[in-house]
Amino acid sequence: MSSEIVSKEGRAGFGAYETWYRISGELNAGKAPVVILHGGPGAAHNYVDAYKLLARGGRAVIHYDQLGCGNSTLLPEKGADFWTPQLFIDELENLVDHLGIRGGFHVLGQSWGGMLGAEYGVTRPKGLKSLTIANSPASMKLWVEEANRLRADLPRDVQETLTKHEQAGTTDDPAYQEATMRFYERHVCRVVPFPPEVTETFAQIVRNPTVYNVMNGPNEFHVIGTLKSWSVIDRLPAIEVPTLLISGRYDEATPATVQPFKDGIKGSRWQIFEHSSHMPHVEEQDLCMRVVGDFLDDNDN
């Protein structure tokens, strides 16, 4: 990453908790800032760090760690009733006001962050100029169906290892973790070995597993958490800001999971990155920054 990008960190009070954030570039640079919503849930900002490169074009880029992970307040004692999409919408709204950017800002959400971004867009928040939904499903039912389809293409011994440990409830077994990685190397990040920021995100989930385990489950395709029946499909027409959809040709967020966004959000545009899976911002970084940067420039006014 370039050393020419100046960044500063801070913490926003959110009730009894704190949200850690980092601003790359200058908030008053003339272009509307973009807020980056990371995935997981609970994956922290590390693996989407590359989006700070958008600051090279004179736009402030705001990363933050959602509650329960990374540098924000960790709440391992909280249960399923606490960790809801509404909590994270409230946290985002609080951050926007804390930073004083209500006058105009963009949102880019990746994976779970795109699901959250869609939930946020439905509320028609004041000041939202555009929405980028990157590598996200419009419903978890579609996500699981497609994940199982992709999983069926894995080598038979890998599939058998996964199934055996899921049935036994031993998804923390090293053999299961190794089999999971075979899926990730095909459909999550095809840059192998994973870059340091991606590796750090996986390590962060291991250190702070609460949000991911409660809302999702043990991994990307064994979804048994509170989001397993989540869908935003019937509410998508409420999103009225310009919307860019991003996915990779080998993405675990397959075309079937993204299509409802295209159908439901009037005027939305969809870019598929031909050499990427779930992380075009890592796998095709230059092209991804150009596509997103141009979209944001087009929708600053």
N, C-alpha and C positions, 0 to 999 in steps of 0.2 A: 504494500500500500504506500501511496506517496506521502512524503513528509511535508509536502506543501500545504496540506489541509490542516488548518488550525482547529483544535477542538477543546471544549471545556465541559466539565461534568458538574452535575448538581443533584439535588434531591428535592422532590416535591412532596410536601405533606399530603397525605390522603387519609383523612380521619385519624385513627390511631397509628397509621402505618406510613411508610415512605416509599416512593417510587424513584428509583435511580434513573437518571437520564444523561445523555451526552449529546451536545450540539456540535456538529462539524460544520465549519464555515460561520458566517455572520448572519444572525437573525434579521438584521435590517439591510441585507445586501440588495434589496430591490425586487427579488423574486420571492414568491410565496414559499415558505418552508415546507418540507415533506416529512411527515411522521412515519417511521417504519414500525410496523407491528410484526413481531417475531412469531414463530410457530410453536409447536409443541402439542398442546399447551404446556408451558413450563420449560421451553427449550432455551430461553434467554437470547440476548441479542447477538451473541458471538458469530454464529454461522451466517448471518445476514450483514455482517460488518462491511462487506464490499459496497453496499449501497451508499456508503459515505463518499464514494467516488463521484456521486452526483454533485457534491459540493464544489468540484472543480469548475462547474459551469456557473458559479456565483449564486448557488442556492443553499440555504442552510438545510442540513439533514439531521433529523432528530431520531436517535435510537433511544430506547428505554427497555428496561427489564420489567416485565409485568409482575405484579405481586406474586410472591411465592417462589421466585427463582432469581438466579443471578445475584446482582448487587442490591436488589430491592428487599423489603421486609419478607423474611421467610416465616411461614406459618404452618409447620408440619403437623400441628395439632388440629388443624381445621378439617372438617369433614365435607362430604359431598354437597350438603346444603349450602355451604359457603361459596364453593367454587362454581360460579355460574357465568354465562355470557354477560349478564347484566352487570356483574361486579366489574368486569373488564371494560365494558362500555363506560361505566361511571369513572373508572380510573383514567381512561383516555380523556374524557371530558374534563376531569380535574387537571390533567397535565396541560391540556390546551389552554385553559384559563391561567394556570400557574405561569406558563411561558409567555402569556400575553399575545397569543397569535390568533385570537378569535376573529380578527379582521380578515383572515384568509390563509388557508393552509390546504395541503394535499395529504392524502393518506395512502400508503402502500402497505398492504398486508400480505405476508407470505405463509402459505399452508394454513394452519390454524389462524394465523394472523389475517389471512384473506377472508376466512369465515367470520372472524370478528369484525373485519372491515365492512363486510356485507351487512352484518347485524347493525353496525354503526350507521352505515349509509341509509338503511331503512328508516332510521329515526330522523333523517333530514337535518343534521346538526348545522347550526349557524356557522358560516365561515368555510365550510367544506367546499373546495373548488373542484376536486377530482378524486377518483378512487381507482387504485390499481390493485387488482386481485390476482396474486401470483401463486400458481401451483396449488390451487384450493378446490375442494369439492363443494357443490351446492347442497349436498346432503350426505350424511354418514352412511345411509343405506346404500347409496350408489358407490361410495368409497369402499365399503367392505366387499360389495359384490365384485368390484373391479380388482381389489387387492387379492381376492381369492382366485380370480381368473389369472392374474399375473403369477401368483404363487404356484398355480398348477403347471406353469412352464418351467419351474425350477427343477434341477436334477432330482430324481426320485428319492435318493438317500437323504437329501436336504429336506424334502417334504416330509418324509417319514420321521425325521428327527424333530421337526417342528410339531407335528401332530402328536407324537408320543409324549412330549413334555407338556404340551397344552392340556392334554387329557389327564396327565398326572398332576397338574398344578405345579410343575417344577420349571417355570419359565425363567427362573434365575440361574438355572444350570448353565455352566460354561458351554456345553455342547449346543444348547438351544441358542445362546447368544451368538455363537459362531455361525450357526445356520441362518439366524436372522441377518447377519452381516452379508451373506450371499445375496439376499433380496435387496438390501440397501445399496450394494455395489452396482446393481442393475438399475434400480428404480428411484434411488434417493440422491446419490452423488456418484457420477461415473468417473470422477477424478480420483484415482486410486494409486497410492494411499491417499486418504482424505487429507485435505489441507488442514493446517493447525487450528484454524478457527472453527472448522466443522468438527474436528476431533474434540475440541474443548466444549462444544455444545453437548455432545454425547456424554462427556465426563461430568458436565454440569447437571444433566438429568439424573445421572447415577448419584451424585451428591445430594440433590434436592428433588427426589422423585414424586413428591406429594401431588402436585398439580397434574403432571402427566399421567400418573397411575390412576388418579381419581377420575379425571375427565376422559382420558383416552383408554389406557390399559397398558400392558407390558411392552407393546411395540406398535409399529405402523399398520399392521394387518390383523392383529388380534385385539380388536376394539371391544372392550367389555365395560368401559367406563360410562359416565353420565352423559356423554355426547353421542352414545351409540344410536340414538333415534333422532338426533338433531337434523333439522332441515330449514333452509331459508327460502326454498323454491317458491312457495306461494306468496311470499312477501316481496320478491325482487322488483316488481313494477313500482314500488315505492321509491326506489333509488333513481334520482333524477339528475345526478351530476355526471359529467363525462366519465366513462369507465373503460379502463384497459384491462384485458384479461391476458394472462401469461401462462403458458405451460410448456413442458418439454416433450419431445417426441417419445421418450422412454419414461415419462413421468408416472409415478404412482397415482398422481392426479390425472387420470386418463381423459381423453376427449369426452367420454360418456359422463364423467363427473363434472366437467366444466360446461358442457352444452347448455344446461339450464340457465346459467348466468347469461350466456349469449342470447338465449331465447327470451329471458325475463327482464333484462335491463335494456331499455330502449337506447339504440344508438351505440351500444357497446362494441368495442373492437377487440379482436382476439389475435394474439401473436403466438405461434408455436415455434419454439427453438428446436431446430432439427437435430442438433448434436447434444442435447441436454436431457436429463431426467428431471429431478425435483428441484434442482438448484441452478438454473441458467445464470444467475448472478455470480456463480463460481465456475460453471462449466463453459459458458460462452460469455465471459464477463464483459468484454468490450462491446459486443453487440447488444447485450442486455442493457448496459448503461446508456448506450446511444438510443435504443428504442424507448426506454423509460424517460430519459432526459428530454427527448423530442416531444413526447406526449405531455410531460409536465409543462414544457415551454409553451405548447399550443393552448394550454388551459390555465394560464396564469391570470388572465383578465376576467 
